[in-house]
Amino acid sequence: MGKEDEAVGVMKCSWVHGPIIVGGGPSGLAVAACLSDKGIPSLVLEKSDRIASLWQYRSYDRLNLHLPKQFCELPLMSFPKHFPKYPTKHQFISYLESYASNFEIKPKFNQSVLSAEFDSGSGVWRVRTTDTEYISKWLISATGENAEPVIPEISGVEKFHGAVIHTSVYKSGSDFKNQKVLVVGCGNSGMEVSLDLCSHNASPHMVVRNTVHVLPREMCGISTFGIAMSLMKWLPLRIVDKVLLLAAYFSLGNTEQLGLHRPKIGPIELKNATGKTPVLDVGALSRIKSGHIKVMAGVREITRKGAKFIDGQEKEFDSIILATGYKSNVPSWLKNCDLFTEEGMPRTPFPNGWKLGANGLYTVGFTRRGLLGTASDAVKIASDIGEKWRTMKDPRNSCNSQIILRRAC
Ligand SMILES: Cc1cc2nc3c(=O)[nH]c(=O)nc-3n(C[C@H](O)[C@H](O)[C@H](O)COP(=O)(O)OP(=O)(O)OC[C@H]3O[C@@H](n4cnc5c(N)ncnc54)[C@H](O)[C@@H]3O)c2cc1C
């Protein structure tokens, strides 16, 4: 930023040469790399003190990528050859660190974006952190679909005698040895945390309030996700769902008998319509069958010592783990913008949600399609900004940027 920084009171004002990217997770890094590949500089603002805070701070020790590595690579750089099919979270983090250094991406850390607003008078985005106002023609939201934990209101929870934590702070079952633990939620995290608790001699009781699709992670050694992707090239989605459900039945048996009721619509159709991800089983199902993980109906009320359930049962617990998912935080910082829903997702659905409106606003990683969606968005954004960039000589020196900076600060 250098010479174009101007101190105004305590708030610095800084013209950014290139787009501002909010968020230094996999999506922010991917789009910064694609821009850099086209010779376009960018500024990544990250609220944490390191890249990929979700993976570094808010994930459990036993986490591996849920999908095979070929579906999780960022653009322009493959995973190292020696990585296993499902890299561990530590391997994924080391890949992201090499990725950032390879493309010379140096995010500004501890820069939580508090607000971002389009200034229609000057035709620029004004992005504020606690100490600086950054100004650019382009704003790229890369804060993720999983920015904040969802903490549901559960009647009586304040009375509970033990620990109540969200999976974002769960590290390992070793902290819950020999405990009776209530796990609220049965998505991928709920299932995996319950499995982890079993491995540490704890006794998990998993609350399954809604319907859920459980699929085997692999079928005959081939990833279920990979099979679904291939079939979708040739067959209508509903048929693909039927094939998956039939294969799941043969490989896992009837999950209804275990208290895991399937939704009426198929797994891929449901994912596309609502974003609800099917559970890819990594071993929890056999622990449910063996009785090590108990499936419980919805919670009616938490008591001082445990919980009362909607089917009339009452049990005592030592701890409660909320595997209740995450949500986007875009509505908290993107001001006066109706291009996002109240849930913080782009109103324009996939595959066109990467560019919103005509004011230089982009989103990466809001596709409900994981890292594959991130890669696709990043490439499209860089190509779109690249075209505009080529038509500008040197935006830093343009008289326009100097005027805007003076006017805006
Ligand atoms: C347990 C778990 C396992 C997963 N496994 C897979 C998998 O195997 N394959 C797959 O494709 N996907 C997986 N996902 C989905 C996964 O979240 C994403 O694919 C990936 O992390 C998305 O990257 P992102 O950069 O979009 O979001 P994030 O990883 O959430 O990164 C967003 C970044 O933005 C920062 N940020 C947020 N708000 C602000 C702000 N206001 N100002 C500045 N910075 C901000 C955050 O600190 C964070 O570093 C998994 C998710 C979870 C929770």
The ligand as an ORCA input file, in Angstrom:
! r2SCAN-3c Opt
* xyz 0 1
  C     -15.402    -30.448      9.713
  C     -15.416    -30.026      8.269
  C     -14.875    -30.859      7.278
  C     -14.882    -30.478      5.924
  N     -14.352    -31.319      4.978
  C     -14.389    -30.954      3.668
  C     -13.836    -31.798      2.631
  O     -13.318    -32.875      2.885
  N     -13.909    -31.379      1.351
  C     -14.478    -30.188      1.025
  O     -14.513    -29.868     -0.177
  N     -15.007    -29.364      1.970
  C     -14.970    -29.722      3.273
  N     -15.516    -28.906      4.226
  C     -16.142    -27.657      3.853
  C     -15.042    -26.627      4.129
  O     -15.465    -25.728      5.115
  C     -14.636    -25.890      2.977
  O     -14.555    -26.618      1.812
  C     -13.447    -24.949      3.167
  O     -12.916    -24.759      4.458
  C     -14.072    -23.661      2.717
  O     -13.086    -22.701      2.657
  P     -13.491    -21.181      2.749
  O     -12.215    -20.439      2.581
  O     -14.618    -20.900      1.826
  O     -14.076    -20.978      4.205
  P     -13.278    -21.097      5.612
  O     -12.365    -22.266      5.605
  O     -14.330    -21.025      6.666
  O     -12.399    -19.772      5.628
  C     -12.954    -18.478      5.771
  C     -11.926    -17.554      6.412
  O     -12.499    -16.251      6.503
  C     -12.127    -15.674      7.743
  N     -13.148    -14.666      8.087
  C     -14.451    -14.872      8.411
  N     -15.065    -13.702      8.643
  C     -14.144    -12.725      8.459
  C     -14.187    -11.291      8.542
  N     -15.312    -10.638      8.867
  N     -13.044    -10.599      8.291
  C     -11.890    -11.235      7.943
  N     -11.807    -12.602      7.855
  C     -12.925    -13.329      8.094
  C     -12.095    -16.855      8.701
  O     -11.282    -16.577      9.842
  C     -11.534    -17.965      7.806
  O     -10.118    -18.070      7.913
  C     -15.482    -29.253      5.572
  C     -16.028    -28.417      6.578
  C     -15.979    -28.784      7.901
  C     -16.590    -27.877      8.953
*
